[in-house]
Amino acid sequence: MTLPVSSRDIYVEANGIRHHLIARGPIGTPVVMMIHGLAGQAHVFDGIASYLSSRFHVYCLDVRGRGESAWGPPDQYGIDTYVEDLEAVREALGLQLFTLVGTSMGGIISMNYIPRFPERVARVVINDIGPEIDPVGLARILQYVGKAPEMFGDMKAVVKYYRENYGPMVEHLPEDQIADFARWNVRKSDSGVYVWKMDPAVRAGGAPAPAMDQWEAVSKIGCPALILRGAKSDVLSAAIARRMVETMPDARLVEIPGVGHAPILTEAESVKALDAFLG
């Protein structure tokens, strides 16, 4: 990959709050919208977004309560609200058609958005998530999200936390890439310590479940779909991934070897699959 590529910070008022997106690539090319996972933010896609920006106009969204997007009411951190946000952001940007790329929670948002707004989505990439989540992986995620320290003394402590808790995602990365992955998730407070760029209400859990049955939602995804699964994933089982392909009208599955939950999409196999799928 040839990096870095210049990016633009965009802020839009949508669904009652301010949303932040990072944009790359020439306006007028096909649009790709990338949506991160539960405890992530838009910069998690920096590598793959920069790569794709030679051919696409790529937006990476900070989901409400994360990154540079505004915090919302504590009881409005659920998938249905995120779907409403995405549609409001699309409208604010004046986009008519886009490809969705969703990692983990971003994949769930995508799975619930498409049945409601099928005319807006040309293709979808669902990265290491499905209608059913492996209980082992779910327990691990809830543990590191809900029990995370409130602050860190320095960036070394932040990187150590990511190395210890995000092992399946970052264990194959060199130390400098783990540090780059981690640094966008925190900010230095007035008191000199590092704190999360995330509303504590997100970590508190208890988000309302989506209104739509998730297998029903998947069955209504009529656009071409690429399902990516980390071969070592403890979130998306091989059996659920295969069932998704059988349930969806036009889906294909690619496993990314040596990677757990979730591929960061710059792996050679991920790039190859995205190139083939996106054209």
Residue frames relative to the residue before (quaternion, step in Angstrom):
aa qw qx qy qz dx dy dz
M 1.0000 0.0000 0.0000 0.0000 0.00 0.00 0.00
T 0.3109 -0.7282 0.5813 0.1874 3.55 -1.12 0.74
L 0.0920 0.8000 -0.5781 0.1316 3.55 -0.43 1.27
P 0.6538 -0.1509 -0.7287 -0.1373 1.61 -2.28 0.95
V 0.3233 -0.6982 0.5953 0.2315 3.56 -1.32 0.11
S 0.5393 -0.6393 0.4299 0.3401 3.59 -0.93 0.83
S 0.1411 -0.7883 0.5971 0.0460 3.54 -1.09 0.79
R 0.2628 -0.7459 0.5948 0.1440 3.52 -1.32 0.41
D 0.3086 -0.7262 0.5838 0.1912 3.57 -0.96 0.88
I 0.0666 -0.7959 0.6016 -0.0149 3.53 -0.84 1.07
Y 0.0948 -0.7777 0.6200 0.0432 3.57 -1.01 0.85
V 0.0139 0.7903 -0.6119 0.0278 3.57 -0.91 0.94
E 0.3807 -0.6720 0.5842 0.2494 3.52 -1.21 0.64
A 0.1834 0.7897 -0.5553 0.1854 3.58 -0.58 1.14
N 0.8476 0.0251 -0.0659 0.5259 3.55 -0.91 1.01
G 0.7675 -0.4369 0.1941 0.4271 3.54 0.94 0.91
I 0.7716 0.2444 -0.1766 0.5601 3.62 1.20 -0.08
R 0.5371 -0.6079 0.4759 0.3399 3.55 -1.34 0.23
H 0.1403 -0.7905 0.5944 0.0466 3.56 -0.86 1.05
H 0.2480 -0.7597 0.5877 0.1264 3.54 -1.10 0.81
L 0.0129 -0.7702 0.6376 0.0002 3.53 -1.09 0.84
I 0.2808 -0.6931 0.6305 0.2079 3.53 -1.31 0.47
A 0.1216 -0.8093 0.5737 0.0330 3.56 -0.74 1.07
R 0.0016 0.7741 -0.6327 0.0216 3.54 -1.11 0.79
G 0.7377 0.4382 -0.3026 0.4149 3.53 -1.23 0.45
P 0.6330 -0.5801 0.3742 0.3505 3.55 -1.27 0.43
I 0.4689 -0.6475 0.5297 0.2833 3.53 -1.02 0.88
G 0.7088 0.4165 -0.3286 0.4649 3.55 -0.96 0.91
T 0.6116 0.4960 -0.3558 0.5033 3.57 1.27 -0.24
P 0.6805 -0.4750 0.3338 0.4471 3.64 -1.18 0.32
V 0.3978 -0.7494 0.4953 0.1869 3.56 -0.99 0.93
V 0.0893 -0.7474 0.6569 0.0434 3.52 -1.12 0.88
M 0.1230 -0.7756 0.6172 0.0495 3.58 -0.85 1.01
M 0.1285 -0.8102 0.5713 0.0249 3.58 -0.66 1.17
I 0.0887 -0.8095 0.5803 -0.0128 3.57 -0.86 1.05
H 0.3768 -0.7831 0.4677 0.1615 3.54 -0.69 1.17
G 0.6400 -0.5509 0.4023 0.3537 3.53 -1.38 -0.02
L 0.8289 -0.3104 0.1769 0.4304 3.52 -1.42 0.06
A 0.8181 0.1962 -0.0779 0.5349 3.60 0.72 -1.04
G 0.5103 0.6685 -0.4023 0.3617 3.58 1.22 0.41
Q 0.1964 -0.7301 0.6318 0.1710 3.51 -1.37 -0.39
A 0.7711 -0.4502 0.2098 0.3984 3.52 -1.30 0.40
H 0.6452 0.5592 -0.3346 0.3989 3.60 1.01 -0.72
V 0.4789 0.6606 -0.4553 0.3563 3.61 1.17 -0.17
F 0.7058 0.4466 -0.2517 0.4888 3.60 1.21 -0.49
D 0.2994 0.8039 -0.4902 0.1545 3.63 1.21 0.04
G 0.6901 0.5091 -0.2936 0.4223 3.58 0.81 -0.97
I 0.7426 0.3973 -0.2303 0.4875 3.56 0.68 -1.08
A 0.6182 0.5407 -0.3574 0.4447 3.62 1.03 -0.64
S 0.6339 0.5187 -0.3271 0.4713 3.58 1.00 -0.78
Y 0.6478 0.5205 -0.3124 0.4603 3.58 0.98 -0.83
L 0.7167 0.4600 -0.2597 0.4554 3.57 0.83 -0.98
S 0.5889 0.6345 -0.3636 0.3441 3.58 1.14 -0.56
S 0.5297 0.6036 -0.4320 0.4103 3.61 1.20 -0.05
R 0.7795 0.2979 -0.1420 0.5324 3.58 1.23 -0.49
F 0.7837 0.2731 -0.1121 0.5466 3.56 1.21 -0.52
H 0.3980 -0.6291 0.5956 0.3017 3.52 -1.35 0.33
V 0.0907 -0.8559 0.5087 -0.0202 3.56 -0.12 1.35
Y 0.0956 -0.7578 0.6443 0.0393 3.54 -0.96 1.00
C 0.0979 -0.7509 0.6497 0.0674 3.57 -1.07 0.81
L 0.2353 -0.8239 0.5105 0.0725 3.55 -0.52 1.25
D 0.2945 -0.6712 0.6474 0.2089 3.53 -1.17 0.76
V 0.3351 -0.7368 0.5509 0.2034 3.60 -0.50 1.14
R 0.6566 -0.5370 0.3444 0.4024 3.59 -1.01 0.77
G 0.7890 0.3024 -0.2396 0.4782 3.54 -1.05 0.84
R 0.7290 0.3588 -0.2266 0.5370 3.59 1.29 -0.03
G 0.8332 0.2267 -0.1457 0.4829 3.54 -1.28 0.38
E 0.7805 -0.3033 0.2530 0.4845 3.53 -0.88 -1.03
S 0.4872 0.6278 -0.4580 0.3985 3.61 1.23 0.16
A 0.5798 -0.6070 0.4230 0.3412 3.54 -1.19 0.60
W 0.4932 -0.6134 0.5228 0.3274 3.52 -1.30 0.38
G 0.2758 -0.7593 0.5684 0.1561 3.56 -1.15 0.66
P 0.7182 -0.3687 0.3157 0.4986 3.58 -1.25 -0.16
P 0.5891 -0.6322 0.3667 0.3447 3.62 -0.91 0.86
D 0.7132 0.4447 -0.2675 0.4713 3.60 1.09 -0.58
Q 0.6606 0.5040 -0.3030 0.4666 3.60 1.26 0.19
Y 0.4543 0.6375 -0.4863 0.3881 3.55 0.95 0.97
G 0.4161 0.6879 -0.4822 0.3481 3.54 0.69 1.15
I 0.7054 -0.4919 0.3112 0.4045 3.56 -1.25 0.44
D 0.6592 0.5154 -0.3337 0.4341 3.61 0.86 -0.84
T 0.6300 0.5053 -0.3328 0.4869 3.60 1.07 -0.67
Y 0.6478 0.5140 -0.3227 0.4605 3.59 0.96 -0.82
V 0.6141 0.5295 -0.3430 0.4741 3.60 1.08 -0.68
E 0.6479 0.5019 -0.3128 0.4801 3.59 0.95 -0.85
D 0.6216 0.5383 -0.3340 0.4607 3.59 1.03 -0.78
L 0.6671 0.5162 -0.3078 0.4403 3.56 0.84 -0.99
E 0.6661 0.4872 -0.3099 0.4722 3.58 0.91 -0.84
A 0.6576 0.5000 -0.3124 0.4690 3.59 1.01 -0.79
V 0.6244 0.5172 -0.3304 0.4833 3.61 1.06 -0.70
R 0.6292 0.5361 -0.3334 0.4533 3.59 0.94 -0.86
E 0.6750 0.4979 -0.2873 0.4625 3.54 0.91 -0.98
A 0.6570 0.5194 -0.3100 0.4500 3.57 0.97 -0.88
L 0.6953 0.4530 -0.2653 0.4908 3.58 1.09 -0.70
G 0.4175 -0.7293 0.4502 0.3018 3.58 1.24 -0.27
L 0.3683 0.7371 -0.4856 0.2921 3.58 1.13 0.62
Q 0.2877 -0.7716 0.5457 0.1549 3.57 -0.96 0.86
L 0.8017 0.0078 0.0602 0.5946 3.57 1.01 -0.83
F 0.1006 0.8021 -0.5853 0.0624 3.56 -0.95 0.81
T 0.4153 -0.6231 0.5887 0.3047 3.48 -1.43 0.14
L 0.2535 -0.7613 0.5792 0.1442 3.57 -0.97 0.88
V 0.0492 -0.7470 0.6622 0.0319 3.54 -1.11 0.82
G 0.0342 0.8367 -0.5411 0.0776 3.58 -0.40 1.22
T 0.1921 -0.7726 0.5981 0.0918 3.55 -0.80 1.06
S 0.8482 -0.0264 -0.0089 0.5289 3.57 -0.87 1.01
M 0.8231 0.0672 -0.0357 0.5628 3.66 -0.48 -1.09
G 0.6102 0.5546 -0.3492 0.4451 3.58 1.07 -0.66
G 0.6216 0.5248 -0.3300 0.4789 3.55 1.17 -0.60
I 0.6348 0.5139 -0.3281 0.4746 3.57 1.04 -0.74
I 0.6133 0.5284 -0.3464 0.4740 3.59 1.02 -0.78
S 0.6589 0.5126 -0.3030 0.4597 3.58 0.92 -0.91
M 0.6639 0.5187 -0.3059 0.4435 3.59 0.91 -0.91
N 0.7176 0.4190 -0.2470 0.4984 3.58 1.12 -0.61
Y 0.6020 0.5588 -0.3581 0.4439 3.59 1.20 -0.42
I 0.6795 0.5490 -0.3106 0.3746 3.57 0.77 -1.05
P 0.6643 0.4894 -0.3478 0.4452 3.68 0.81 -0.74
R 0.6799 0.4802 -0.2868 0.4742 3.60 1.14 -0.58
F 0.8045 0.1422 -0.0479 0.5747 3.58 1.07 -0.74
P 0.0085 0.8656 -0.5006 -0.0008 3.60 0.77 0.98
E 0.6409 0.5544 -0.3305 0.4156 3.58 1.08 -0.66
R 0.6473 0.5490 -0.3105 0.4280 3.59 1.25 -0.30
V 0.7438 0.4225 -0.1999 0.4778 3.60 1.15 -0.53
A 0.2967 -0.7701 0.5456 0.1458 3.55 -0.71 1.16
R 0.7807 -0.0646 0.0956 0.6141 3.56 0.99 -0.91
V 0.1383 -0.7845 0.5948 0.1079 3.57 -1.26 0.28
V 0.1647 -0.7332 0.6522 0.0997 3.51 -1.18 0.78
I 0.1117 -0.7892 0.6036 0.0204 3.56 -0.62 1.19
N 0.1483 -0.8502 0.5049 0.0154 3.53 -0.30 1.34
D 0.8698 -0.1992 0.0735 0.4453 3.52 -0.49 1.38
I 0.6310 0.4454 -0.3732 0.5140 3.54 0.83 1.07
G 0.0296 -0.8069 0.5897 0.0145 3.55 -1.18 0.49
P 0.7342 -0.4128 0.2964 0.4503 3.58 -1.27 -0.12
E 0.7466 0.2126 -0.1515 0.6119 3.57 1.27 -0.42
I 0.2306 -0.7788 0.5743 0.1026 3.55 -0.93 0.96
D 0.5141 -0.6399 0.4782 0.3123 3.55 -0.92 0.95
P 0.4968 -0.6928 0.4283 0.2995 3.64 -0.69 1.03
V 0.6039 0.5627 -0.3620 0.4331 3.61 1.07 -0.66
G 0.7021 0.4589 -0.2658 0.4752 3.55 0.84 -0.97
L 0.6264 0.5424 -0.3355 0.4482 3.56 1.01 -0.80
A 0.6559 0.5081 -0.3108 0.4637 3.58 0.93 -0.87
R 0.6439 0.5212 -0.3198 0.4598 3.59 0.99 -0.82
I 0.6713 0.4950 -0.3031 0.4609 3.60 0.89 -0.89
L 0.6654 0.4980 -0.3099 0.4617 3.59 0.88 -0.90
Q 0.6204 0.5480 -0.3404 0.4460 3.57 1.11 -0.66
Y 0.7609 0.3802 -0.2416 0.4670 3.59 0.68 -1.01
V 0.6271 0.5058 -0.3546 0.4746 3.61 1.16 -0.40
G 0.7499 0.4313 -0.2283 0.4466 3.57 0.79 -1.02
K 0.7577 0.3732 -0.1925 0.4996 3.59 1.12 -0.64
A 0.3385 0.7672 -0.4892 0.2400 3.59 1.20 0.28
P 0.5482 -0.5909 0.4642 0.3671 3.63 -1.08 0.63
E 0.5056 -0.6616 0.4609 0.3068 3.56 -1.11 0.62
M 0.8084 0.0428 0.0110 0.5870 3.59 1.15 -0.59
F 0.2196 -0.7512 0.6098 0.1248 3.52 -1.34 0.38
G 0.5261 -0.6661 0.4376 0.2966 3.56 -1.07 0.77
D 0.7930 -0.0567 0.0614 0.6034 3.57 1.08 -0.71
M 0.6934 -0.4845 0.3324 0.4172 3.55 -1.32 0.15
K 0.5591 0.5905 -0.4026 0.4201 3.61 1.11 -0.49
A 0.6526 0.5053 -0.3088 0.4727 3.57 1.03 -0.78
V 0.6209 0.5318 -0.3412 0.4639 3.59 1.06 -0.70
V 0.6667 0.4966 -0.2997 0.4680 3.57 0.89 -0.95
K 0.6284 0.5346 -0.3315 0.4576 3.59 0.99 -0.80
Y 0.6321 0.5282 -0.3279 0.4625 3.58 1.00 -0.83
Y 0.6829 0.4818 -0.2978 0.4613 3.59 0.88 -0.88
R 0.6384 0.5239 -0.3369 0.4522 3.57 0.95 -0.78
E 0.7194 0.4570 -0.2496 0.4597 3.58 0.97 -0.85
N 0.7876 0.3530 -0.1672 0.4765 3.60 1.01 -0.74
Y 0.7350 0.3551 -0.2161 0.5357 3.59 1.19 -0.44
G 0.1052 0.8688 -0.4795 0.0652 3.54 1.22 0.57
P 0.7072 0.4704 -0.2947 0.4378 3.64 0.66 -1.00
M 0.6898 0.4708 -0.2823 0.4720 3.59 1.14 -0.57
V 0.8290 0.2656 -0.0952 0.4829 3.59 0.91 -0.89
E 0.4626 0.7278 -0.4382 0.2537 3.62 1.18 -0.26
H 0.6850 0.4684 -0.2851 0.4796 3.60 1.17 -0.50
L 0.5971 0.5817 -0.3533 0.4245 3.60 1.30 -0.03
P 0.5107 -0.6114 0.4931 0.3498 3.61 -1.14 0.53
E 0.7052 -0.5045 0.3031 0.3953 3.55 -1.24 0.55
D 0.6710 0.5087 -0.3254 0.4303 3.61 0.89 -0.83
Q 0.6464 0.5028 -0.3276 0.4712 3.59 1.11 -0.61
I 0.6034 0.5295 -0.3594 0.4759 3.58 1.09 -0.62
A 0.6467 0.5189 -0.3168 0.4607 3.58 0.98 -0.84
D 0.6613 0.4949 -0.3088 0.4716 3.58 0.97 -0.82
F 0.6165 0.5445 -0.3271 0.4652 3.56 1.10 -0.78
A 0.7245 0.4756 -0.2463 0.4340 3.58 0.91 -0.97
R 0.6607 0.5936 -0.3321 0.3174 3.57 0.86 -0.95
W 0.6501 0.5315 -0.3288 0.4321 3.59 1.10 -0.57
N 0.6356 0.5610 -0.3236 0.4203 3.59 1.22 -0.29
V 0.7451 0.3202 -0.1897 0.5534 3.58 1.29 -0.17
R 0.1473 -0.7483 0.6342 0.1268 3.52 -1.36 0.22
K 0.4857 -0.6522 0.4934 0.3086 3.55 -1.18 0.51
S 0.3341 -0.7683 0.5158 0.1792 3.57 -0.67 1.10
D 0.7019 -0.4528 0.3397 0.4324 3.56 -1.31 0.15
S 0.6876 0.4759 -0.2787 0.4723 3.58 1.13 -0.60
G 0.6083 -0.6199 0.3309 0.3690 3.58 1.27 0.12
V 0.6115 0.5180 -0.3679 0.4716 3.59 1.24 0.03
Y 0.4716 -0.6624 0.5027 0.2934 3.56 -1.27 0.35
V 0.0608 -0.7938 0.6051 -0.0117 3.55 -0.85 1.05
W 0.6255 -0.5727 0.3864 0.3627 3.55 -1.23 0.49
K 0.3296 -0.6828 0.6079 0.2356 3.57 -1.20 0.62
M 0.5477 0.5726 -0.3968 0.4633 3.52 0.70 1.17
D 0.5077 -0.6284 0.4985 0.3144 3.55 -1.06 0.80
P 0.4859 -0.6722 0.4666 0.3072 3.64 -0.77 0.96
A 0.5731 0.6011 -0.3839 0.4035 3.61 1.13 -0.53
V 0.5839 0.5638 -0.3797 0.4439 3.61 1.13 -0.51
R 0.6938 0.4732 -0.2701 0.4709 3.55 0.95 -0.90
A 0.5849 0.6076 -0.3721 0.3877 3.58 1.15 -0.51
G 0.3819 -0.7455 0.4720 0.2750 3.59 1.21 -0.39
G 0.6055 0.5903 -0.4102 0.3416 3.53 -1.29 -0.35
A 0.3094 0.7663 -0.5119 0.2345 3.58 1.18 0.45
P 0.5193 -0.6382 0.4556 0.3397 3.61 -0.99 0.73
A 0.5029 -0.6557 0.4800 0.2946 3.55 -1.09 0.77
P 0.5946 -0.5588 0.4199 0.3974 3.61 -1.12 0.49
A 0.5498 -0.6314 0.4373 0.3284 3.56 -1.09 0.71
M 0.7163 0.4453 -0.2493 0.4759 3.57 1.03 -0.79
D 0.5099 -0.5947 0.5185 0.3427 3.57 -1.10 0.68
Q 0.4791 -0.7348 0.3981 0.2685 3.57 -0.72 1.04
W 0.6316 0.4942 -0.3465 0.4867 3.61 1.07 -0.54
E 0.6083 0.5274 -0.3503 0.4787 3.57 1.10 -0.62
A 0.6304 0.5369 -0.3315 0.4522 3.56 0.99 -0.83
V 0.6618 0.5094 -0.3056 0.4572 3.58 0.89 -0.95
S 0.6605 0.5278 -0.3130 0.4327 3.58 0.94 -0.86
K 0.6966 0.4702 -0.2642 0.4732 3.59 1.20 -0.48
I 0.4956 0.6221 -0.4507 0.4052 3.58 1.25 0.21
G 0.1057 -0.8536 0.5098 0.0163 3.55 -0.12 1.31
C 0.5893 0.5753 -0.3774 0.4234 3.59 1.21 -0.36
P 0.6435 -0.4980 0.3848 0.4356 3.62 -1.18 0.30
A 0.0863 -0.8126 0.5763 -0.0069 3.56 -0.91 0.98
L 0.1535 -0.7395 0.6489 0.0919 3.53 -1.15 0.81
I 0.1348 -0.7719 0.6182 0.0615 3.55 -0.78 1.07
L 0.1286 -0.7754 0.6161 0.0526 3.54 -0.76 1.09
R 0.0281 -0.7914 0.6106 -0.0071 3.56 -0.97 0.90
G 0.3820 -0.6778 0.5761 0.2505 3.53 -0.90 0.92
A 0.4969 -0.6959 0.4267 0.2945 3.59 -0.69 1.06
K 0.7257 0.3757 -0.2279 0.5295 3.58 1.21 -0.50
S 0.3196 0.7920 -0.4778 0.2056 3.61 1.25 0.25
D 0.1917 -0.7527 0.6186 0.1185 3.54 -1.09 0.82
V 0.5932 0.5566 -0.3539 0.4616 3.59 1.31 0.35
L 0.7703 0.1733 -0.0876 0.6074 3.56 0.90 -0.97
S 0.2592 -0.7827 0.5477 0.1420 3.57 -0.40 1.21
A 0.6303 -0.5370 0.4038 0.3890 3.55 -1.24 0.48
A 0.6499 0.5327 -0.3192 0.4382 3.59 1.00 -0.82
I 0.6658 0.4808 -0.3063 0.4814 3.61 0.94 -0.84
A 0.6259 0.5365 -0.3424 0.4508 3.60 0.99 -0.76
R 0.6643 0.4910 -0.3066 0.4729 3.58 0.93 -0.85
R 0.6428 0.5193 -0.3262 0.4590 3.57 1.01 -0.79
M 0.6006 0.5557 -0.3577 0.4500 3.60 1.07 -0.68
V 0.6524 0.5107 -0.3154 0.4627 3.57 0.92 -0.91
E 0.6720 0.4942 -0.2926 0.4675 3.58 1.00 -0.83
T 0.6885 0.4978 -0.2716 0.4520 3.60 1.11 -0.70
M 0.7113 0.4574 -0.2529 0.4700 3.57 1.01 -0.83
P 0.5677 -0.6482 0.3898 0.3250 3.59 -0.95 0.83
D 0.8159 0.0521 0.0253 0.5753 3.60 0.99 -0.80
A 0.3253 0.7561 -0.4928 0.2823 3.57 0.35 1.27
R 0.0808 -0.7625 0.6385 0.0658 3.51 -1.24 0.55
L 0.2878 -0.7690 0.5572 0.1237 3.57 -1.13 0.69
V 0.0150 -0.7652 0.6437 0.0006 3.55 -1.04 0.90
E 0.2235 -0.7602 0.5971 0.1245 3.59 -0.87 0.97
I 0.2829 -0.7502 0.5812 0.1388 3.53 -1.00 0.95
P 0.3342 -0.7931 0.4682 0.2002 3.63 -0.28 1.20
G 0.8384 0.2584 -0.1829 0.4437 3.52 -1.22 0.67
V 0.6680 0.4824 -0.2842 0.4902 3.60 1.27 0.10
G 0.3016 -0.7330 0.5811 0.1844 3.55 -1.10 0.77
H 0.7391 -0.3647 0.2994 0.4807 3.56 -1.16 -0.67
A 0.7036 -0.4631 -0.5366 -0.0506 1.49 -1.15 2.21
P 0.6282 -0.4981 0.4057 0.4390 3.61 -1.14 0.34
I 0.3477 -0.7400 0.5322 0.2196 3.58 -0.98 0.81
L 0.5189 -0.7165 0.3344 0.3249 3.54 1.42 0.25
T 0.6139 0.5021 -0.3773 0.4783 3.59 1.25 0.17
E 0.4122 0.6817 -0.4918 0.3514 3.60 1.24 0.10
A 0.6243 -0.5737 0.3702 0.3795 3.59 -1.02 0.75
E 0.6773 0.4898 -0.2946 0.4633 3.59 0.94 -0.87
S 0.6259 0.5253 -0.3373 0.4676 3.60 1.07 -0.69
V 0.6568 0.5070 -0.3116 0.4631 3.58 0.91 -0.92
K 0.6426 0.5213 -0.3232 0.4592 3.58 0.93 -0.86
A 0.6731 0.4887 -0.3022 0.4655 3.60 0.91 -0.89
L 0.6641 0.4975 -0.3123 0.4624 3.59 0.94 -0.82
D 0.6296 0.5311 -0.3401 0.4538 3.58 0.96 -0.78
A 0.6811 0.4883 -0.2895 0.4624 3.56 0.90 -0.96
F 0.7087 0.4751 -0.2699 0.4464 3.59 0.93 -0.86
L 0.7377 0.4313 -0.2358 0.4627 3.57 0.89 -0.95
G 0.3545 -0.7719 0.4646 0.2501 3.56 1.21 -0.46
